[in-house]
Amino acid sequence: MREEMMVYLRMMAEMQSEARAFTTLSNILTTRHQASMSAIRNIRA
């Protein structure tokens, strides 16, 4: 039972880590996209 709980806790920690990595990557890509769109708008203006 204790071993199962440790496996569960490790799995939860790994899922949280993956979620943080996904969020970070998503934020980076969003910022990059916004910067690109801003540059395009400035060229058109």
N, C-alpha and C positions, 0 to 999 in steps of 0.2 A: 504493500500500500504506500509506504513512504517513497519507494523507488518510483512508483507511478506518479506521485505528486511532484517529484523532482523533474521527471521527464516533462510533465505538463508545464511546470514553471519555466523550464528551459525553452519549451516551444513558444510559450507566451512572450518571453523576452525576445526571442528571435523574430516573432511576428511584429512586435513593436519596433524593433530595429529596422525591419524591412519597410514598415509603414513610414518611419522617419526618413529613410532613404528615398522612398517614392515621393514623399511630400517635398523634400529638398530638391529633387530633380524636377518635379513639376513646377516649383517656384522659379528655378533657374530658367527653364524653358519658357515660362510665361513672361519673365522679365526680358529674355532675349527677343521674344516675339513682339512685345510692346516697344522695345527699342527699335526694332526693324520697322515697325509700322510708323513710328514717330519720324524716323529718317525718311521714309517714303512720303509721308505727309509734308515734311519740310521741303522736299525736292519739288513737289507739286505746287507748293505755295509761291 
